[in-house]
């Protein structure tokens, strides 16, 4: 087996459905021997029952408790047979050439240990965490103090997101995002998988650090763009803030020592309190629900998918104010996932955009990377 894809799911079955639609197309396009493993962390929403009949090529593993991101990934890692391991988030959509282009890059860079890609959110905006520096005390201070926003391309102040490195060029970087992390199996055999002391967050930074310490290079590969519906598998609330910064404190305690480490932890604890207060004030204004009134839908893309949606809604979509008009990018035989991603990049800053994958049971959008996205469930989704 050349490639093993591991996905950990927790209560995002419709996003995972479209992710698996794109994974299926990427496997077919590449022709590479690929296995796919999905670990469900006790979602309790019928994810496996819903998805298993639709994706018989996927090996589903049902946990009876939420074991955390790192532990669930390691659970699947122990069962893989691939030469390359892809850790992939369930709220992502890949282009058809993702596997072929990324593995080709790895094969032509023998020093590569791991690879991340150019990620955009559901609005088509570049996600800066696609490439990151290690969170040293100074790098973290630049981020938490706001200097990174004042000097976003500075090598000195914007080290957290490596703002001095152009997003449209491939680079050696320090840390990769666990949303899409392609790693050679031989590297994982030396470094081990995710450190399970990190329940969620910072485990990707920790693994990136250990890969680099083992003598390999982490690469940011600009030649592949994926959608990461940032915020779907993670709610941006006060609990998220606490978990994120506590994970960073764990990272500091593991890899830094002495006075600098103590001062760094104090800085992070201060940030937890400040961020939690700010998040609490803003959370009530950033949530969306599946029951919200549906917008006017403008269909773009594959003719068969467009016709299916027209027939499904049968003119019953509630018409709202003009600013509520939303475009639906319809994937299908004549409008690929890559075309969907390219179109989303082109129309960044435009109105809300939904994505429909041929045969899927819903339309998905994510108007903000800081908030829960929107799901329009199709009552009869046979295609």
C-alpha positions in Angstrom: 0.0 0.0 0.0 1.4 3.4 -0.9 -0.9 5.8 1.0 -3.0 5.5 4.1 -5.4 8.3 4.9 -6.5 8.7 8.5 -9.5 10.9 9.5 -10.8 11.4 13.0 -14.5 12.4 13.2 -16.5 14.0 15.9 -20.0 15.2 15.2 -19.4 16.6 11.7 -20.9 13.8 9.5 -22.1 16.1 6.6 -18.7 17.7 6.4 -17.0 14.3 6.5 -19.3 13.1 3.8 -18.1 15.8 1.4 -14.6 15.2 2.5 -14.9 11.5 1.6 -16.4 12.4 -1.7 -13.3 14.4 -2.6 -11.0 11.7 -1.2 -12.7 9.1 -3.4 -12.1 11.3 -6.5 -8.5 11.9 -5.5 -7.9 8.1 -5.2 -9.5 7.5 -8.6 -7.5 10.3 -10.2 -4.1 9.2 -8.8 -4.6 5.5 -9.3 -2.4 5.1 -6.2 -3.0 2.1 -3.9 -4.7 3.9 -1.0 -6.6 2.8 2.1 -8.8 5.1 4.1 -9.5 4.8 7.9 -12.1 6.9 9.8 -12.1 6.8 13.5 -15.4 8.1 15.0 -14.8 9.5 18.5 -18.2 8.5 19.9 -20.1 11.2 17.9 -23.4 9.9 18.9 -25.1 11.5 15.8 -25.3 8.4 13.6 -22.2 9.3 11.6 -21.1 5.8 11.0 -24.6 4.5 10.2 -25.0 7.3 7.7 -21.6 7.2 6.0 -20.7 3.5 6.0 -23.2 2.4 3.3 -22.1 5.4 1.1 -18.4 4.7 1.3 -17.8 1.0 1.4 -14.1 1.5 0.6 -13.6 3.2 4.0 -12.7 1.3 7.2 -14.7 2.8 10.0 -13.6 2.4 13.6 -16.2 3.2 16.3 -14.9 4.4 19.6 -17.1 4.3 22.7 -15.7 7.5 24.1 -14.0 10.6 22.8 -10.4 9.7 23.2 -9.0 12.9 21.7 -7.5 13.8 18.4 -4.0 12.4 18.9 -4.9 9.1 20.5 -7.6 8.4 17.8 -5.1 9.1 15.0 -2.5 6.8 16.7 -5.2 4.1 17.0 -5.7 4.1 13.2 -1.9 4.6 12.6 -1.3 1.2 14.2 -3.5 -0.4 11.6 -2.1 1.2 8.5 0.1 -0.4 5.8 1.0 2.7 3.7 4.4 4.0 2.9 2.9 7.5 3.4 0.4 8.5 6.1 -2.0 11.4 5.6 -3.6 12.8 8.7 -6.6 14.6 7.4 -9.4 16.6 9.1 -13.0 15.7 8.4 -13.9 19.3 7.5 -11.7 19.5 4.4 -12.2 19.2 0.6 -9.4 18.1 -1.6 -8.7 18.6 -5.4 -8.5 15.4 -7.5 -4.8 15.7 -8.0 -4.0 16.2 -4.3 -2.5 12.8 -3.6 -0.4 12.6 -6.8 1.0 16.1 -6.5 1.9 15.8 -2.8 3.5 12.4 -3.0 5.5 13.5 -6.2 6.8 16.5 -4.2 7.8 14.2 -1.3 9.5 11.8 -3.7 11.5 14.6 -5.3 12.6 16.0 -2.0 14.4 13.1 -0.2 15.0 15.3 2.9 11.3 15.7 3.4 9.8 14.2 6.5 6.3 15.8 6.4 4.3 18.0 4.1 1.5 20.5 4.5 -0.5 22.3 1.8 -2.0 25.7 0.9 -5.3 25.8 2.8 -8.2 28.2 2.3 -11.3 28.6 4.5 -15.0 28.3 3.4 -14.8 31.9 2.1 -11.7 31.4 -0.1 -9.4 33.1 2.3 -5.8 31.8 2.8 -5.4 30.1 6.2 -2.2 31.4 7.7 -1.7 28.3 9.8 -0.8 26.5 6.6 2.8 27.4 7.4 4.0 28.2 10.9 7.1 28.8 13.0 7.7 27.0 16.3 6.0 29.0 19.2 9.2 30.1 20.9 8.6 32.8 23.6 9.4 35.6 21.2 7.3 34.2 18.4 4.4 33.7 20.7 4.8 37.2 22.1 4.6 38.6 18.6 1.3 36.8 18.0 -0.3 37.5 21.4 0.8 41.2 21.6 -0.8 42.0 18.2 2.6 42.9 16.6 1.9 40.2 14.0 -1.1 42.1 12.8 0.8 45.4 12.6 3.7 43.8 10.8 2.2 40.7 9.0 5.2 40.2 6.7 7.9 40.8 9.2 10.5 38.1 9.7 10.9 39.5 13.3 7.3 40.0 14.4 5.3 37.6 12.2 7.3 34.5 12.9 4.2 32.5 14.1 2.8 32.4 10.6 6.1 32.9 8.8 4.6 36.0 7.2 7.8 36.8 5.3 7.4 33.6 3.2 5.0 34.1 0.2 1.9 31.8 0.4 2.2 31.0 -3.3 5.7 29.5 -3.0 6.8 26.2 -1.4 9.1 26.5 1.5 10.8 24.5 4.3 8.9 25.5 7.5 8.9 24.6 11.1 5.3 23.5 11.9 2.5 22.0 9.9 -1.2 21.9 10.5 -2.8 18.6 11.5 -5.7 19.4 9.2 -3.5 18.0 6.3 -0.2 16.4 7.4 1.4 13.9 5.0 4.3 12.0 6.6 6.6 9.2 5.5 5.8 6.1 7.5 9.6 5.5 8.0 9.7 8.9 9.7 6.8 8.1 12.1 8.6 4.8 12.9 11.5 6.9 14.2 9.5 9.7 15.9 6.4 7.9 17.0 2.9 9.3 16.3 1.1 12.1 18.1 1.9 12.6 21.8 -1.3 11.5 23.5 -0.9 13.9 26.4 -2.3 16.5 24.0 -6.0 15.8 24.0 -6.6 18.5 21.3 -4.4 21.2 19.8 -0.6 21.6 19.7 -0.1 17.9 18.9 0.7 18.8 15.3 3.2 21.4 16.4 4.8 18.8 18.8 5.0 16.2 16.0 6.4 18.7 13.6 9.1 19.6 16.2 10.0 15.9 16.7 10.2 15.3 12.9 12.6 18.3 12.6 14.7 17.1 15.6 15.0 13.7 13.9 16.8 15.4 11.0 14.0 15.7 8.5 12.5 18.8 6.8 8.9 19.9 7.1 7.7 21.4 3.8 4.8 23.8 3.0 3.7 22.8 -0.5 2.0 25.6 -2.4 1.2 23.5 -5.4 -1.9 21.9 -3.8 -4.8 24.0 -2.4 -7.5 22.4 -0.2 -10.6 23.8 1.6 -10.5 23.6 5.4 -13.8 24.7 6.8 -12.0 26.2 9.8 -14.2 26.0 12.8 -16.4 23.1 11.9 -14.8 20.3 14.0 -13.9 22.9 16.6 -16.2 25.5 18.2 -14.6 28.9 18.8 -15.8 29.4 22.3 -14.3 30.0 25.7 -13.7 26.3 26.2 -11.7 26.3 22.9 -9.6 29.1 24.1 -8.7 27.3 27.3 -8.0 24.0 25.6 -5.8 25.7 23.0 -3.6 27.7 25.4 -3.4 24.9 27.9 -2.1 22.7 25.1 0.5 25.4 24.3 1.5 25.3 28.0 2.0 21.5 27.7 4.2 22.1 24.6 6.3 24.7 26.5 6.7 22.4 29.6 7.8 19.6 27.3 10.3 21.5 25.1 11.4 24.6 27.1 13.1 24.9 30.5 14.4 27.4 32.9 13.4 31.0 33.6 12.3 31.6 30.0 9.9 28.7 30.3 8.3 30.0 33.5 7.8 33.5 32.0 6.4 32.0 28.8 3.9 30.0 30.8 2.9 33.1 32.7 2.3 34.9 29.4 0.1 32.1 28.2 -1.9 32.0 31.3 -2.5 35.7 31.0 -3.6 35.2 27.4 -6.1 32.5 28.5 -7.9 34.9 30.8 -7.9 37.8 28.3 -9.0 35.7 25.3 -11.7 33.9 27.3 -13.3 37.2 28.3 -13.2 38.5 24.7 -14.5 35.2 23.3 -17.4 35.2 25.7 -18.5 38.6 24.6 -18.3 37.7 20.9 -19.6 34.1 20.8 -23.3 35.0 20.8 -22.9 36.9 17.6 -21.0 34.3 15.6 -23.2 31.1 15.7 -25.3 29.8 12.9 -27.8 26.9 13.1 -29.1 24.3 10.7 -32.6 25.7 11.2 -31.9 29.2 9.9 -34.0 30.4 7.0 -32.6 29.3 3.7 -31.2 32.0 1.4 -31.8 32.4 -2.3 -29.5 29.9 -4.0 -27.6 30.7 -7.2 -26.3 27.5 -8.8 -23.0 27.3 -10.5 -21.1 24.3 -11.8 -21.9 20.8 -13.0 -25.2 20.7 -15.0 -26.5 17.4 -13.5 -25.8 18.5 -10.0 -27.5 21.9 -10.7 -30.6 20.1 -12.1 -30.8 17.8 -9.2 -30.8 20.7 -6.7 -33.4 22.6 -8.8 -35.6 19.5 -8.8 -35.1 19.0 -5.1 -35.9 22.5 -4.0 -38.7 22.8 -6.6 -38.9 26.6 -6.1 -39.5 26.2 -2.4 -36.3 28.0 -1.2 -37.4 31.0 0.8 -36.4 34.3 -0.8 -34.7 36.7 1.6 -33.2 40.1 1.1 -30.8 40.6 -1.7 -27.7 40.5 0.6 -28.7 37.0 1.6 -28.3 35.6 -1.9 -25.8 32.7 -1.7 -24.0 30.9 -4.5 -23.8 27.1 -4.6 -20.7 25.6 -6.2 -22.0 22.2 -7.6 -19.3 19.6 -8.0 -19.9 16.8 -10.5 -18.5 15.1 -13.6 -18.2 18.4 -15.5 -17.2 20.6 -12.5 -14.4 19.0 -10.5 -13.5 19.6 -6.9 -10.4 21.4 -8.2 -12.7 23.7 -10.1 -14.8 24.3 -7.0 -11.6 25.3 -5.0 -10.4 27.5 -7.8 -13.7 29.3 -8.1 -13.9 29.8 -4.3 -10.5 31.4 -4.4 -11.6 33.7 -7.2 -14.7 34.9 -5.5 -13.2 35.5 -2.1 -14.9 38.4 -0.2 -18.1 37.6 -2.2 -21.5 36.5 -0.7 -21.9 33.3 1.3 -20.9 30.3 -0.8 -22.2 26.8 -0.3 -20.6 23.6 -1.7 -22.5 20.6 -3.0 -20.7 17.4 -3.9 -22.6 15.2 -6.3 -24.6 12.6 -4.3 -24.0 14.3 -0.9 -26.8 14.8 1.6 -26.3 18.5 2.2 -25.1 21.9 1.2 -22.2 23.3 3.3 -20.9 26.7 3.9 -18.6 28.4 6.5 -19.1 32.2 6.3 -16.4 32.7 9.0 -13.4 30.7 10.1 -14.3 31.8 13.7 -17.8 30.5 13.7 -19.9 27.4 13.2 -20.8 26.9 9.6 -24.2 26.3 8.0 -25.6 23.0 6.8 -28.7 22.7 4.5 -29.8 19.1 4.8 -31.4 17.6 1.7 -34.5 15.6 2.7 -34.2 13.3 -0.3 -30.5 13.1 -1.4 -30.6 10.2 -3.8 -28.7 11.3 -7.0 
